[in-house]
Amino acid sequence: MTPDSKTVISVLDDDSILSSKNKTNNVNNPELTKRGLILLGTFGGLFAGIYAVATPFVSPALRRICLPFVPATPLQIQNVFTALTKQTGSLIDIGSGDGRIVLDAARRGFKSSGVELNYWLVLYSRYTAWKNGLSSQVSFFRKDLWKTSLSQYDNVIIFGVEQMMPKLEEKLDKELVDGRHVVACRFPFPTWQPEKTIGTGVDTVWLYIKGREKLDKDNHNNPV
């Protein structure tokens, strides 16, 4: 064995001894082990919490047709109820978000309901209703809007996205009877003719009346 080989072996042996000592020290140091377990548990719990809260918000975006939560502005809400002037009865907000449309409708005398897929937004809406003393006047359901029957409602409100409007138009056409009022916000239906258009830009709303939605524009004389 050459002198250089002996030197290399000596260095390797020294490194092995140091590594072995470090491992022994770590095992024999309960304080260090306990600290590591605490950090691991903390980060694990934090990750689980973020996952639980974020999943309901992120998962709709992974669907083919999503309905993201974008809060209605005060002007949008004003335009919605301007479109429903003189209307009464039952009302449903499809994709009700934080419940602000449903709660405002209840204050105006509607028997109002909201359908929302996001579990946390449903809980928040119910809490807000309770906080404002409106729990007995509103209902919030965690449901898929495509599996929810709309036939029982006099008024339907939808803050939709462009991709879903054709499919939603078909659903409403099948389920609503003549005379029902539909207010579409942000995007109009592709073939229905509105009775009234209120607002501009993102605050625009379109009022449709079932049974008149397929008339020519010239036949929509005086909006109801």
VMD Tcl script that draws the C-alpha trace (Angstrom):
set ca {
  {0.00 0.00 0.00}
  {1.40 3.38 -0.96}
  {1.66 6.34 1.45}
  {-1.03 8.18 -0.53}
  {-3.42 5.26 -0.16}
  {-2.84 5.20 3.59}
  {-3.61 8.94 3.76}
  {-6.90 8.51 1.87}
  {-7.98 5.61 4.08}
  {-7.10 7.64 7.17}
  {-9.23 10.57 6.01}
  {-12.17 8.27 5.21}
  {-11.89 6.62 8.59}
  {-11.91 10.02 10.30}
  {-15.04 11.07 8.37}
  {-16.78 7.82 9.28}
  {-15.95 8.31 12.94}
  {-17.27 11.91 12.89}
  {-20.46 10.85 11.11}
  {-21.02 8.06 13.60}
  {-20.50 10.44 16.51}
  {-23.00 12.94 15.05}
  {-25.63 10.22 14.62}
  {-25.03 9.04 18.18}
  {-25.32 12.59 19.51}
  {-28.60 13.15 17.65}
  {-30.11 9.93 19.00}
  {-28.93 10.63 22.52}
  {-30.20 14.24 22.46}
  {-33.92 13.98 23.30}
  {-34.36 17.77 23.21}
  {-33.20 17.91 19.58}
  {-35.45 14.99 18.63}
  {-38.45 16.55 20.39}
  {-37.86 19.87 18.62}
  {-37.78 18.13 15.25}
  {-41.04 16.32 15.95}
  {-42.71 19.58 16.99}
  {-41.58 21.31 13.79}
  {-42.74 18.35 11.71}
  {-46.14 18.35 13.40}
  {-46.52 22.11 13.04}
  {-45.76 22.17 9.33}
  {-47.88 19.08 8.75}
  {-50.85 20.64 10.51}
  {-50.38 23.92 8.65}
  {-50.34 22.12 5.30}
  {-53.45 20.12 6.17}
  {-55.27 23.30 7.21}
  {-54.36 25.13 4.01}
  {-55.43 22.13 1.95}
  {-58.78 21.87 3.72}
  {-59.58 25.56 3.28}
  {-58.26 25.95 -0.25}
  {-59.67 22.79 -1.82}
  {-63.30 24.01 -2.07}
  {-62.07 27.19 -3.76}
  {-59.65 25.53 -6.14}
  {-61.67 22.47 -7.13}
  {-64.38 24.36 -9.08}
  {-61.63 25.80 -11.27}
  {-60.64 22.27 -12.26}
  {-64.05 21.46 -13.66}
  {-64.89 21.84 -17.34}
  {-67.48 24.54 -16.62}
  {-66.64 26.46 -13.46}
  {-68.47 29.14 -11.53}
  {-65.76 31.06 -9.65}
  {-66.60 33.18 -6.64}
  {-66.49 36.87 -7.56}
  {-68.45 39.05 -5.10}
  {-71.23 41.16 -6.58}
  {-70.63 44.90 -6.45}
  {-73.18 47.25 -4.85}
  {-74.08 48.54 -8.33}
  {-74.66 45.01 -9.61}
  {-76.98 44.29 -6.70}
  {-78.83 47.54 -7.33}
  {-79.25 46.64 -11.01}
  {-80.55 43.16 -10.14}
  {-83.36 44.51 -8.00}
  {-84.11 47.32 -10.42}
  {-84.77 44.56 -12.95}
  {-87.05 42.83 -10.44}
  {-89.03 45.95 -9.52}
  {-92.59 45.03 -8.46}
  {-91.71 41.33 -8.36}
  {-92.39 39.18 -5.30}
  {-92.48 35.51 -4.35}
  {-89.66 33.01 -4.20}
  {-86.16 33.75 -5.44}
  {-83.04 31.66 -5.90}
  {-79.48 32.81 -6.52}
  {-77.53 30.15 -8.42}
  {-73.95 30.15 -7.18}
  {-74.82 32.39 -4.24}
  {-71.23 32.93 -3.05}
  {-71.16 34.82 0.24}
  {-74.96 35.23 0.21}
  {-75.20 38.97 -0.29}
  {-77.83 38.77 -3.08}
  {-79.97 36.32 -1.08}
  {-79.80 38.46 2.06}
  {-80.65 41.65 0.17}
  {-83.58 39.86 -1.46}
  {-84.89 38.82 1.95}
  {-84.78 42.43 3.13}
  {-86.91 43.34 0.11}
  {-89.58 40.79 0.95}
  {-88.57 37.83 -1.22}
  {-88.55 34.30 0.12}
  {-84.96 33.77 -0.93}
  {-82.62 30.82 -1.28}
  {-79.04 30.33 -2.38}
  {-77.32 27.35 -3.97}
  {-73.56 27.17 -3.61}
  {-71.09 24.30 -4.01}
  {-68.38 25.83 -1.83}
  {-68.86 24.50 1.71}
  {-67.10 27.42 3.43}
  {-69.14 30.03 1.56}
  {-72.36 28.27 2.57}
  {-71.29 28.35 6.22}
  {-70.31 32.01 5.92}
  {-73.66 32.86 4.32}
  {-75.59 31.12 7.10}
  {-73.51 32.91 9.72}
  {-74.13 36.29 8.08}
  {-77.86 35.56 7.91}
  {-77.88 34.71 11.61}
  {-75.82 37.79 12.48}
  {-78.31 40.02 10.64}
  {-81.41 38.34 12.05}
  {-82.45 36.90 8.69}
  {-82.04 33.17 9.34}
  {-85.78 32.51 9.26}
  {-86.18 34.30 5.93}
  {-83.42 32.66 3.89}
  {-82.09 29.22 3.04}
  {-78.63 28.26 1.84}
  {-77.93 24.87 0.30}
  {-74.66 23.19 -0.61}
  {-75.63 21.74 -3.98}
  {-74.48 21.37 -7.55}
  {-76.54 23.86 -9.56}
  {-76.87 21.35 -12.41}
  {-78.57 18.90 -10.05}
  {-80.87 21.52 -8.50}
  {-84.44 21.84 -9.77}
  {-85.44 25.45 -10.41}
  {-89.09 24.75 -11.22}
  {-90.45 25.96 -7.88}
  {-88.96 29.47 -8.02}
  {-90.61 32.64 -9.32}
  {-87.33 34.49 -9.81}
  {-83.90 33.13 -10.72}
  {-80.63 35.06 -10.49}
  {-77.38 33.88 -12.01}
  {-73.90 35.40 -11.97}
  {-72.50 33.09 -14.62}
  {-69.50 32.67 -16.85}
  {-69.72 32.75 -20.62}
  {-69.00 29.04 -21.13}
  {-71.94 27.91 -19.00}
  {-74.68 30.16 -20.39}
  {-75.78 27.91 -23.31}
  {-76.16 24.88 -21.04}
  {-77.91 26.92 -18.37}
  {-80.28 28.35 -20.98}
  {-81.32 24.79 -21.86}
  {-81.85 23.90 -18.20}
  {-84.04 26.95 -17.54}
  {-86.00 26.36 -20.73}
  {-86.92 22.86 -19.53}
  {-87.64 23.65 -15.87}
  {-89.30 27.08 -15.73}
  {-92.95 27.75 -16.54}
  {-94.11 30.85 -18.37}
  {-94.02 34.08 -16.44}
  {-90.95 33.28 -14.36}
  {-88.32 36.03 -14.21}
  {-84.62 35.35 -14.81}
  {-81.85 37.88 -14.22}
  {-78.48 37.09 -15.80}
  {-75.49 39.07 -14.57}
  {-72.18 39.70 -16.37}
  {-73.10 37.51 -19.36}
  {-76.38 37.21 -21.31}
  {-77.94 34.02 -22.63}
  {-76.88 33.21 -26.20}
  {-80.32 32.99 -27.87}
  {-82.89 34.37 -25.44}
  {-84.09 37.94 -26.01}
  {-84.04 40.12 -22.87}
  {-87.00 42.19 -21.74}
  {-84.68 44.74 -20.26}
  {-80.96 45.49 -20.11}
  {-79.69 47.52 -17.19}
  {-76.20 48.90 -16.56}
  {-72.95 48.78 -18.49}
  {-69.78 46.73 -18.48}
  {-69.39 44.12 -15.75}
  {-72.37 45.61 -13.88}
  {-74.79 44.84 -16.73}
  {-77.81 42.64 -15.98}
  {-80.34 41.16 -18.41}
  {-83.95 40.49 -17.45}
  {-85.72 37.60 -19.17}
  {-89.33 36.50 -18.79}
  {-90.04 32.86 -19.53}
  {-92.49 32.56 -22.38}
  {-91.29 35.79 -23.97}
  {-87.60 35.01 -24.20}
  {-87.86 33.78 -27.80}
  {-89.83 36.70 -29.20}
  {-88.23 39.06 -31.69}
  {-86.69 42.19 -30.22}
  {-89.41 44.30 -31.86}
  {-92.06 42.51 -29.78}
  {-90.46 43.47 -26.47}
  {-92.33 46.73 -26.11}
  {-92.70 47.62 -22.48}
  {-90.52 45.65 -20.07}
  {-92.45 44.13 -17.20}
}
mol new
graphics top color blue
foreach p $ca { graphics top sphere $p radius 0.5 }
foreach p [lrange $ca 0 end-1] q [lrange $ca 1 end] { graphics top cylinder $p $q radius 0.2 }
display resetview
